[in-house]
Amino acid sequence: MKKIIISLLTIVMCVSCVAGGMLSFAAETEAETALPDYYKTSVDDYTAILCKGESVTEGDVKYIHFTGDEGTEDAYFFPENGWGPKTDHPVMLLKYRTPGGAGQLFYTTAALAPGDEGTFKDVEFPASETEWQYLVYDFRENGFACFESDADKVNFFRVDLNAIPWMDYAFVAFFATADEANAFAEAEKAGKVKLIADEALVTTKYTVSPRSADPMQFNGHSVAIEFTVPEGKSFKSFILTAAPTWGVQENSTLEAWIYAWNKDYDTTIEGTELGTFLEEEHSDNANLTMDFGVILPPGKYVIVMLAENDTIGAWGGNIGEVNFEAVFYLDDFENDTWFPYSEILLADGTEKAIVLPTPGPTAEPTEKPTEAPTAEATEKPTEAPATEAAATDAPAKTGDAGSDQPSANPTDAGKDNGSANGGLPAGAIIGIVAAVVVVAAVIAGVVIAKSKKK
């Protein structure tokens, strides 16, 4: 009898140990490193000047491959206008690959002119064409000017390739200390950081029209852009690249509405809006990313924009190189002599797109009005605009901070619930252990009772 009881207790202890090990394994699996507050991946919005960016997926790593235009030594890119380090997060961690060369980290602030001392740092990037490198840099050590009392944060951050022929950019993040940055790099190397959530909307940026002409002020006009989202793609947002305000303004505002195409332009803009957008306190030459809060399926759309308060507008694109069947309207009339310098964010597939209300987009062409616009096509600024779009101060984003990012919150992308890792949830494991213990105890009781009866 004693042998039977001892055997049963041994089984219970073994099951408990195994279950405990499973709980420990589950806890270890769940202990992924959370993404920092100030973090951008390669799939986020970016701007490339004098270089080209191409989205690449290599195994589980997604990155942007930047190549400088041949013959240029002033190529640069930045993950997003209006984003950079703050006084409480001054340490940068940059994941990259490159054949090597001298580059530069460049920032601007509202208190300093671009290129002033303390707004840039020359960096020698060691050659590493196959292995990913992690650059950690504490800008406080350089007495970086963006941490002066009158400039709490930078307006935008960029990486200057200069003469570097190419660079693969995976992510950049900012931390309070160098130790935190190095620990995050080690965790990322060990696979403890989930950089992109499975449910995130991964977008690719496409050029609608490259910059080629003088800017136009939108104030006092109704302006609109008609464009077509191709089959197999979904619409995320439309970007007026480096939208100017003709100097520092108190409040440059632009409001926008998006409509599904229906028969003709007039019928379309009289229909039901699919989403709205509002940009306030826009700063000179910052990207103006119109995110309407909806993912739209393939089809033709119209974005109507209205500028109020202080001046705001767009640089001119190349009218001979306009993609996505795009058309520009000024005061409700087609304008075939000017088109904004602009880009579009599209996602592959249509799984996350909404179902359009009836009537939806049609394949009917735009009906061009015969009457010419009565207003001036372009309101020329009194002062010549800057020759480089990114050389003027750009603001911190004042709208939705995630407007250029995947639909999932990147700060939550590293969190998992255990079951997504292929194992049982901790609660289920605890329940199994408890059930085994109860069953074993019942069996032991029955055995003891029978023994007593004998």
Residue, then its C-alpha position, 0 to 999 in steps of 0.5 A: m500500500k505504501k508503495i502505491i501511495i509513494s508511486l502516485l506522489t512521485i507521478v504528481m511531483c514529476v508532472s508538476c516539475v514538467a509543468g513548471g518547466m513549461l511555465s518557465f519556458a513560456a515565461e521566457t518566450e513571452a519575455e520579448t524586449a519592448l520597442p522604445d518610445y522613439y523608434k522607426t523601422s525601415v517600413d516607416d515613411y521616409t524621404a530620400i534626396l538625391c538618392k533612391g530608396e528600395s524596400v527589401t525583405e531578406g529573411d525576417v529583416k525588412y530594410i530600405h536599400f538607398t543608392g545615391d545618384e551617380g556623380t552626386e556627393d550630397a545624397y541623404f535620407f531621413p526616416e520622417n520629417g518632424w522626428g528626432p532625439k529629445t533631451d531625455h532620449p539623446v542616445m541614438l542606435l542606428k542599424y545599417r550596412t554599407p561598403g563604408g565611407a564618410g557620412q554625416l548625421f544632420y539635425t535642425t532645430a527651431a533655434l538654429a539655422p541649418g548647418d550651424e555649429g552643433t547641428f551636424k556630426d561627421v561619422e566614418f561608417p566602417a565597411s560592412e556589406t553583409e553583416w549588420q552594424y549597430l552605431v551608438y552615439d550620444f549627442r550630449e558628448n558632442g555638446f549637440a546644440c539641439f539640447e540647449s534650453d531654447a531647443d528641447k528637440v530637433n525638427f528633423f533628423r537625417v543621415d547624409l550619405n555624401a560620397i557613400p555609394w549605398m546604405d541599407y537602413a533597418f531602424v533607428a531608435f533613441f534612448a536615455t543612456a548608451d547602456e540601454a541602446n547597447a542592451f537593445a542592440e543585443a536583444e535585437k541580435a538575439g531575436k528578442v525584439k519583434l520589429i514588425a507586428d504581423e498585423a502591421l500594414v507594411t507600405t511602400k512609397y512611390t513617386v507620383s511626380p518628382r520635384s522640378a518646378d517652383p512652388m504654388q501657394f494653396n491659400g485662397h484656392s480650392v485645390a484637388i488631386e485625382f489619382t488611381v490606386p492600381e489593382g493589387k494595392s491599397f491606399k494608405s496616405f498621400i504626401l506633399t513632399a517638403a511642403p513649403t510655408w514661405g518662411v516661419q509662420e504662426n499657423s499654416t493650416l491645410e484641411a483635406w477630404i478624400y472621395a471615391w470617384n463617381k462619374d465625373y469630378d463634380t459628382t465625385i466631390e459632392g458625394t460622401e467623404l471617405g475620410t478627413f485630414l487636418e494639418e495645423e502649425h505646419s512648418d516650412n518644407a516638412n513633409l505633409t502626409m495626408d492620412f485619412g484614417v482609412i485603408l482604401p482598395p484599388g480604384k480612382y479617388v479625389i483629394v480636395m484640399l483647402a488652405e486657411n490662415d497662414t501660407i502653405g502650398a507645395w513644390g512643383g513636380n515634373i508635369g511630364e512625369v506624373n504617375f498613377e493617372a494623377v490630375f491636378y485641379l485648381d479651383d475645380f478646373e483641371n490644370d495641365t501646366w502644374f502638378p505638386y511634387s508628391e508621393i504616395l504610400l501603398a500596401d500590397g494586397t487589399e485584405k485591410a482595405i475597407v468596402l467602399p460605399t455605393p457608388g464606388p470608383t468607376a473606370e470612367p475618365t475625367e470630364k475636362p471642363t472647357e472653361a479656363p480657371t479665373a484665378e492665377a495658376t500660381e501665386k509666386p512668393t515674394e522671396a525666392p524659396a530655398t533651393e534645398a527642400a530639407a535645408t529649411d527648418a521642419p516641424a515636429k508632427t502635430g497631428d497623429a504621430g503614427s500617421d506615417q507608420p504601419s497601422a499597428n502601434p510600433t511601441d506595442a509591436g514587440k509584445d506577444n501573448g505567449s500563444a502566438n509563439g506556438g505554445l500554450p498560454a500560462g493560464a492553460i498550463i496552470g489549469i492542466v497542472a491543477a487538474v493532474v494534481v486533483v486527479a492523482a489525489v482522488i486516485a490516492g484516496v480511493v486506493i487508501a479507502k480500499s486498503k482500509k476496507k480490506 
